[in-house]
């Protein structure tokens, strides 16, 4: 599956010091949740942050567009 990043997602990744490998790891191994507006949310705990990483994406049949990625402010 091809993973594309929105401009907003690239800016959030730079702000929080995330790289594409960490995002792909969250997508592959994270907890997947379907959101009511048709988006997909992945939540995955990485050692870099105190709280889990949240990745929001729009899923299409042949690719995934990452909308945003950020560490959650509260523990889940």
C-alpha positions as CSV (number, residue, x, y, z in Angstrom):
1,X,0.0,0.0,0.0
2,X,1.3,3.5,-0.9
3,X,1.3,6.0,1.9
4,X,1.0,9.7,1.0
5,X,1.4,12.6,3.4
6,X,-0.6,15.8,3.4
7,X,1.2,19.1,3.9
8,X,-0.4,19.4,7.3
9,X,0.9,15.9,8.3
10,X,4.4,16.8,7.2
11,X,4.3,19.9,9.3
12,X,3.0,18.0,12.4
13,X,5.7,15.4,11.9
14,X,8.4,18.1,11.8
15,X,6.9,19.8,14.9
16,X,7.0,16.6,16.9
17,X,10.1,15.1,15.5
18,X,8.4,12.1,13.8
19,X,9.7,10.3,10.7
20,X,8.0,8.2,8.1
21,X,9.2,5.0,9.6
22,X,7.4,5.8,12.9
23,X,4.2,6.6,11.1
24,X,4.3,3.4,9.0
25,X,5.0,1.4,12.2
26,X,1.9,3.0,13.8
27,X,-0.1,2.0,10.8
28,X,1.1,-1.6,10.7
29,X,1.1,-2.4,14.4
30,X,-1.2,0.2,16.0
31,X,-4.8,-0.1,17.2
32,X,-7.1,0.8,14.3
33,X,-10.3,2.7,14.8
34,X,-12.9,3.7,12.1
35,X,-14.1,7.3,12.5
36,X,-17.7,8.3,11.6
37,X,-16.5,10.7,8.9
38,X,-14.9,7.9,6.9
39,X,-11.4,8.4,8.2
40,X,-9.2,5.9,9.9
41,X,-7.3,6.5,13.2
42,X,-4.3,4.5,14.4
43,X,-3.0,4.7,18.0
44,X,0.4,3.3,18.8
45,X,2.7,3.7,21.8
46,X,6.3,4.6,20.9
47,X,9.1,5.1,23.4
48,X,9.9,8.6,22.2
49,X,6.8,10.2,23.8
50,X,5.1,9.8,27.2
51,X,1.7,9.4,25.5
52,X,0.6,7.3,22.5
53,X,1.0,8.5,18.9
54,X,-2.2,9.2,17.0
55,X,-2.3,9.0,13.2
56,X,-5.4,10.0,11.3
57,X,-5.7,9.0,7.6
58,X,-8.1,8.7,4.7
59,X,-8.1,5.2,3.3
60,X,-8.6,4.6,-0.4
61,X,-8.4,1.2,-2.1
62,X,-4.8,1.6,-3.4
63,X,-3.3,4.2,-1.1
64,X,-3.5,5.8,2.3
65,X,-3.3,9.6,2.8
66,X,-2.0,10.7,6.2
67,X,-4.0,13.7,7.4
68,X,-2.3,14.4,10.7
69,X,-0.1,12.7,13.3
70,X,0.6,13.8,16.9
71,X,1.2,12.5,20.4
72,X,-2.0,12.4,22.5
73,X,-2.2,14.7,25.5
74,X,-3.9,12.2,27.7
75,X,-3.2,8.5,28.3
76,X,-5.7,6.0,26.9
